[in-house]
Amino acid sequence: MPMDRLSTVLQAHVAGLEKAGTAKGAGHVVVAVKLPAGDRGARFLLQGQGDEEIRTQVNADHTEADIDHVLDLPSRYKAQHPD
């Protein structure tokens, strides 16, 4: 499909989602990770949100593998983005 036609089709699709009330709102971009410290777990800082951050929580539906994966993410981020 040519790009100009694709753009028209996508715009119509998004307009339909907005009309139905099911379009996704603007998202936030994670720009940094604060590693766990003291009694605070890992936190994810959001672009353009000042001091706002995403906290993480664990519930009974999470498996041990889920938790291990999430706990490993800050270390992997830090290795890829040294200060």
N, C-alpha and C positions, 0 to 999 in steps of 0.2 A: 504494500500500500504506500503510495507517495506520502511524504511528510506533511504536505499541506492538507491532504485528505485525513491523515491520521490525527492531526491537530484538531480539525473540525469534529471528527468522531469523538475524540476524547473530551473536548469542550462540551459537546452535547451530553455525553455520559455523566460528567461531573455536574452539569446543570440539573440533570435528572436526579442525581443523588442529593443535591442541595434542596430541590423541591420536595423530595420525599423525607427530608430531615435526617438522612443517613450519611451525609458527607462527613469525612473526618476533619476535625479542626486543625489549626496550625500546630505543628509539633515543636518540640524543644530538642536541642542538640546537646549531648553530654560533651563537655569540653575538658573535664578533669575528673580524676578520681581521688578522693581522700581515703587513704588506707585506714584500716581499723586502728584505733588507738584508745587505750584505757577501756572504758565500758561502752564506747561507741563503735558500732560496726562501720563497714565501708559506706561511703556516701559519694554520690555522683553529682557534680556541679553542672548546672545548666547554663547555656549561653544566653546572655541578656537577662538573666533572672536575679542579678545581685547575689544575695546570700542564700537564695533558694537552692534546695538540693533534693535529690531523691534518696529516701531511706530504703533500706531493705528489711524485709520481714520473712520469717519462716513460720510455716504452719504444718499441721499434721499430714497434709497431702504431699509435701516435699519428701523426696527420697534422699537417702544419704548421698547418692551420686549427684542429685540436684544441688545439694548444699555444698559438696566438695567443689563442684563446677563453679558456683557463684563465689565461693571463698577464694578460688584460684584466679578469678578475673582481675582483681586489683593488682596482684603481683605480675600478671601477664601484661597489663596495661603499663605498669611502672617500667617493666623491662623494655617495652616498645617506645616509651615516651619518657626518657630520663630527664630529670630537671635541668 
